[in-house]
């Protein structure tokens, strides 16, 4: 990673108004103000929150922004405003230079074209958008190697695994990795009670503060399905080498078990600023502004297996890893539309998993050779789930 220790580095934040984007800007301000890094934010992209985007651009002196909701572009008094569905990609192509760092924090498949554009331009990526690798890992990983860029995982679990791997001798020394899951709001609910869950129930996460879509993914544990697939691409492990355990305290974020039986874990409070800073500084250690563990009050760390009756979504990860091709794009797109339908109270909570499973079973899986292959599978899966939801409403 260039420009951190001995120079100034330009940063573009995609998804700057979401929870990860806001935290990333907070970490950048801390690093700059404390003199621990020289980072210049040169571009910001958001979905529809034009007021916050305009405030961020004004506060940071950013002259280039992007907003997906074109109707809100007039709210932003900035010199260069890209607007519309392709705005984030256009921003990257207009502003990014080789050696820049792009924070990929847009939610869902919408962030995929911009992330690929950033890699293609020779930018390192701090990747918080797990859907990028789920849908297009077969494109993203070879392109990153070809361009010689780094992907720094921002998810707390993948950041934990990356940190733990530094204590070993490469992936060949790894027997398995273990990602932890809080269990979300339904960890202790019966399957029968989960079937009656409302959007308000699903959005009441006991540990993390997240956006609506990610909160529902956590409640269904679809977020772990996505994370297992992401880990497959990031670390080169097959499904048998990746496990998930429920850890309600969210203190241990990941384990790596090596072939000699040693296990290395990464611990920290549930504060996304820690993995964000680790990514922003290229895996170096700098004084941070995140929470600290108080060992005097840490009385226990509990772990339990994932209950497949409560969380059947996790079983879909193996299917996607084994099928490969466009199956990841199908799963991701189907889930996005199903979650929207649940939040709109058009389907019950368990139907999210059922719709994703049905899309994987019924839609053809093809090879991934171009971005268009991914986008076509994405569109087909969205249409399939949308039609299924409409048919169910008409039958009700």
Secondary structure, 3 states (H helix, E strand, C coil): CCCCCCCCEEEEEECCCCHHHHHHHHHHHHHHHCCCCCEEEEEEEECCCHHHHHHHHHHHCCCEEEECCHHHHHHCCCCEEEECCCHHHHHHHHHCCCCCEEEECCCHHHHHHHHHHHHHCCCEEEECCCHHHHHHHHHHHHHHHHHCCCEEECCHHHHHHHHHHCCCCCHHHEEEEEEEECCHHHCCCCHHHHCCCCHHHHCCCCCCCCCHHHHHHHHHCHHHHHHHHHHHHHHCCCHHHEEEEECCCCCEEEEEEECCCCEEEEECCCCCHHHHHHHHCCCCCCCCCCCCCCCCCCCCCCCEECCCCCCHHHHHHHHHHHHCCCHHHHHHHHHHHHHHHHHCCCCCCCHHHHHHHHHHHHCCCCCCCCHHHHHHHHHHHHHHHHHHHHHHHHHC
